[in-house]
Amino acid sequence: MQTNFSPAAQQLEHAAEAERILRSCVHCGFCNATCPTYQELGNELDGPRGRIYLIKQFLEKDEVTAATQEHLDRCLTCRNCETTCPSGVEYHKLLEIGRPAIEARVPRPAKERLLREGLRQVLPRPVLFKTLFKTGQAIKPLLPKRLSSKMPHAIAPAGTRPPMRHERRMLMLEGCVQPTLSPNTNAAAARVLDRLGISIEPVSEAGCCGAVDYHLSAAKDGLDRARDNIDAWWPYLEAGVEAIVQTASGCGAFVKEYGYVLRNDPEYADKAQIVSAKAKDLIEVLAEEDLESIRIQSDEKTAFHCPCTLQHAQKLGATAQSVLTRLGFNLTAVPDAHLCCGSAGTYSVTQPELSKQLRDNKLDALESGKPDQIVTANIGCQTHLDGAGRTPVRHWVEMVDAALAKQSQRVNFTMSV
């Protein structure tokens, strides 16, 4: 694709990167075939190729409207198009260049600005989020359905975490909303890893990964959060911890991008590259271990929803299927497993109608094999899918932990008899 940027576009911080990405596109349109919003809406401008043209038009002709912004807003950033693209177009990077530049040119209505700012101020702050969540629980019947549906039907208590007792040590990103919405997830992961001889070293100084700010066109704040996390983790990395584990694939995908998004920062570029290399989804950690000791041997039928951030951003879809099978999950077939569930970070709040339709489509596919349960690997997908009140949805590691606990109880009972 030929480009001819306007003088104003040439002054953008990442103009050269945008030009590189645009030039790699060959107009083939394969991306539209796997784009959830194009499939749902049937509009060329609501598919990756159309959005690429919109960004190109803005950068070349300095032309942009509220309609341009709306089509870009509808993008889930699921990166399915990148998995499909034969030319390797790094679409999400172009989108993250185009969206903020257009945001600076097209003022949003006050209601939209308030909503997006509210998400940025609340979601990355675990204490504030927990306080507001408890308030919401108390007045749940009075809340709009799109907010009340975000509240889990049941929240499993976290239970105790194992003490530090193994030579092998890893860190774990606790997350922003997960400690409130699913506090058992990271605790269960710590217990499962403990059985494999790995201790999780707590790092209370680490906070939000920065993805919420970054993907809502507030890159500076998102990068500041990334730098804070690098500072928090760095002493432990120097002391020899093996990895930084994420149980939320959305967070993991962004931490793995630290090296890229901070590539021009002279103070943090090298450290960010190391942090990104050390970041591992829990699936990756288990993939390298002997799983026989934690095999759960489940007869229940389970549908696995592989989050976009796991299969398209981190390219771990096949690995996840392999690990869950090795663990003993009885997995059902899921048609169109590559398509997004509609959660997509804050998308389910900013684009509620489209998000709900995508969720219903995904649940229809997940439930086609008549599973007893649905498991996933990202808190956003988990709460979004579970909010429909259909088949229960949990993080897969919680199922492993629960099965292991039952096995231990049976062994202890047998020994006592």
N, C-alpha and C positions, 0 to 999 in steps of 0.2 A: 504494500500500500504506500503510495507516494504521499509525502507531506510537505506543507508549505506554511509553517507557523506564522501567525501575525507577530508584529513587533511586541505587542503586549504579552503574548503567550511565550515568546522567547525569553522574557524576563522572569518567568515562573521558576521557582527553586528547582523543580524536577522536570524541566522542559526536555532535556536531553533523554531522560528515561522514558518519558511519554512518547517521544518521537521513535525511540528504539522499539517500543512495544507496538506502536501503530504500524511500523514498517514490517513487522513480522506477520501481520494479518494478510491473508490472501483472499478474503471475501467468500470463502467456500460455503459458509452457512451451516456446517456440521454442528456448530455450537447450539443453534436453535433447536435441533432435534432432541437435545437432552436438557433444555432450559425449562424449569418448572413454570415460570411466569409466561413464557411464550406459549407453552402448551395450554395453559389455562386461559390466556387472553387472546392469543392468535394475532397479536400486533407485532409487526417487525421491530418496532421501537421498544417493545418490552422483551426483547431477546438480546443476547450478547452482541451480535453483529450490529443491530440497530443502535444499541447504546454506544458501541465503539464509534459509529458514524456521528452520533450526537456530540460526543467528546471531541472528535476530530473537527467537526464543524465549529465548535466553540473555539478550539485552539487555532484554527486557520482564519475564520471569518469574524471572530469575536462576537458571534451571534449566540445568544442564550435567552431562554424564556422560562417561565414557571413550568411549562409543559416539559421542557428538557429535564428540569429538576425532578419532576414527578416520575418520569420514566426511569431515571437513575435511582430514585428512592425505592422503586418497586423491585429493584434487583436484590435478591436474597444474599448475594455474595457466597453462594453455596459452592462455587468453583467447579460445578459439574461440567461446565463448558470447557474448562481447562483440561479435564480428564479426557474429553472427547476430541479436542482440537489437534489436528495432525501437524499443525505448524508450531505448536508450543507457545501460543500467545499467552502472556502472563496478564490475563484480563483483570484480575483483582488489583494488581498494582496500578494499572491504568485508571481503574475506577477510584482508587484512593488518591490519585492525583487530580482527577477531574472533579470529583464531588466537592472537595473543599474550595477549589477555585471557583466553581459555579455558585457555591454557597455564599461566597463573598460578593457575588454579583446580583443574586436574586434574593431579595428579602422574603422571609417566610411570614405567613400570617402569625399573629400573636399567639394563637392557640397552639400552633405547631412549635413555635419557639419555646413556649412554656413547657410543653410535654417533653421535648428533647432535652432541655436544660434540667428538668426534673429527673429524668432518667440518669443523666450524667452526675447529678448531685447525690442521688440516693443509692443507686445500684453498686457503685464501687466502695461504699462505706458500710461494712458489715454491721457495725453497732447501730447506726442509724436505720439501716434496712431492717434489722431484727426488731427494733422498737416500733417502726411503722407497720411491720408485718403483724406483730402481736396486736396492735391497735386494729388493724384490718380484720383479724380473726374475730375480735370482739364485736365488730359491727358488720360482719360478713353479709348478713341478710339485706343490709341497706346499700351494699356496694353494687355498682354496675356489673353485669355478668362478665364482661371482658376482664374485669379485675378479680372478681371472686373466683373465676375459673382458674386463675393462676395459683391459687392456694391449694396445696396438696390435700387430698381427702384424708390422709393419715400420714403422720410423720414418725418414723421409727426412731427411738432414742439411740444415741451414739454408742453407749456402752463404754467400757474402759479400753484404753490403748495399751499395748504391751510396753514394758519398760525398755530402755536402751540396753540391750544385752548381747548384740552380735557385732562381730568385727566389721561386717559389711554394713555400710551406712548410706542412706539416701535422704534427700530433702523432699518435702511434699508441699506443693502450692495449695493452700487451704481454700482459696477462692473467696468470692464476695457474697453471693446469695446462697451458695450450697451449704454453708454451715447452719443456715436457718431453715432452708427448704428441705434439705436432706442431710442432717448432721451425721447420720450413720455411714455415709458413703466413704469418707476418708478414714473414719475409725475402722470400718470393715477392711479397707485396703491395707491399713497398718497391721491388722491382725493376720490377714492372709500373707502379707510379705514376711511377717514375723515367723510364720510356719516354714517359710523358704529360707530362713536364716538371714533376713535383711531387717535392720532396724531403721525406723523413720526418726530423724533428728528434727525436733521442732524448731521453727524459725519464726518467732512472732513478729519480727520486724517487716517481713514480706507482706505485701498487700495485693491490691487489685493488679491484674496483669497489664492493664491499660487498654484492653481491646474495646471496652465500652466507649471511652472517650475517642479513641482513634477512629473507630468506625462511624462515629457521629460527627465527623469532620472537625474534631478538636484534637488534632494530632499533637500539638505541643503538650497538652495535659497528659495524653496517653504515653508520650515518650518520657515525660517526667516520672510517671509511675513505673515505667520500664527501668529507668535509671535507679530509682529507689530500690527496686527488687534486686537488681544487679549488685548494688551496694550491700544489701542484706545477705545475699547468698555468697558473696565473694569470699569472705573468710572461711566459710565451710568448704568451698571448692578448693581453696588453697590447702585446707587441712586434709583433703583427700576423699570427700564424699563421691560416690560413684555417679549419681544422677540426680536430677530434679524431676520428681514424678508428678504427673498431672492425672487426676481422675476425671476431669472435665475436658473433653477434647477441644472445646472452643478456646479455653485458656491455653491449652498445650499448643494449638496451632499458632497462636499469636506469640507465645514465648519463643517458639522456634523461628519466628520472624524477627526477633530482636536484632540479630546480626545484620539483617537487611535494613530495617527501619532506622538503625543507628549507625549505618555504614559511614556516614559523613561526619560523625561526632568524634573529634580527635581524642577525647578523653575516654570514651566508652566503646568505640568501635571494636577494638580487639577483645575486650571483656565480653561484649555482647555476642560476638562470634562463639566464644567458648561456652557461654551460658546456653545459647541456642543448640550447640552440639551436645550439651549435657542434658537438655530437656528431653524427657521420654514420657510418652503416654504409658499408663499402667499396662496396657496390652503389650507394648514393646518389651517391658521389663519381664513379664511372664513368658513371653515368647522364647526367651533365652534360658529359661529355667526348666529343670526336671519337674513336671507337674503331677507326677504319679502320687505324690504324698498329699496333694490337695484335690485329687479327682473327686467329683461329687456324685457321679453315677446317678443322674436324675432321670426318672421315667416321665416326668412332666414335659409336655410339649412347650417349647419356648420359641417365640419369634424375636429375632434380633434386629433392632433398628440401628443401623450403622450411621451415626451422624455424618453430615457432610464434612465437618471439620476433621473427622477421622479418615473417611475414605477418599475425599477429594483433596483436602488441604495437606494432610499428613501421609496420604497414600498407604493407609494401613488396613484397608477393607479386607483384603485376603488374609492378612495376618490375624485380624480379629476373629474371622470365621474359623481359622485354624486353631487358635488358642481356645476358643469356646468349645470347639469339638473335642480337643484334647482334655479339657476340663470335665467333660462328660455331659455337656448340655445337649439335649435332644432338640435340635434346631429344625424349625419348619421352613419351607420355601417362602420367600417374600418376593412377589412380582414387583418389577420396577424399583428394586431396592436402591438404585442410584439416585432416586428423586428425593428432594428436600421435604421435611415434614412441615415447614412453614414457621418454625421457631426463630432460627437465624438471629440469635442475640436479642436485640430490642425490636426486631421486625414484627413480632406478634403483637406488640403494643402500637407501633407506628403505622402498621398496615393490617389492622385486625381482620377485615373481611377476607382479603386474599389469603392471609395466614390461616384462617379457619378452614377455608376450602381446601388448602393444601394439607392441613392436618387431617381432615376427614378422608381425603384421598389416600393418605399414608396409612391411616388406621384400617381402611378397607383392605388395603394390600397386606398389612401385617396380620390382620385377623382372618385372611382367606384360608390359612392352614389350620384354623380353629385352635390356636395356642391357649394354654392355661395361663400364660403370662407373657409380657413383653419386657425385654431388657434393652438398655441402651448404654451409652458411654458419655453422656453430656447432660448436665443439669437442666439446661434450657430445653432440650428435646424432651427430657423426662417430665418436667412439669407441664409443658405444652401438650404432650400426648395424653398424659394422665388427666389433664383438666377436662377432657371430653367425657370422663366418667364411664368409660367403656372397659376394656380389658386393663387390669392393673399394670402399671409401668414402674420399673425400678432400675437402679444401676446394676449391671451384671455382677459386680464384685460383692454386692450385698447378698445376692443369691448364693454365691460361693461360700461366703462367710457363714450364712445361716445353715447351709447344708453341712458344713464342717462342724459347726457347733452341735447339731443334732447327732452326727456320727460320734462325736466325743462323748455325748451324754449316753448313747447306747453302749459304748465301750465301758464307760465308768459303771453303768448299771450292771452290765454283765460281770464285770470284775467284782463288784460288791456282793453279787449273788453267789 
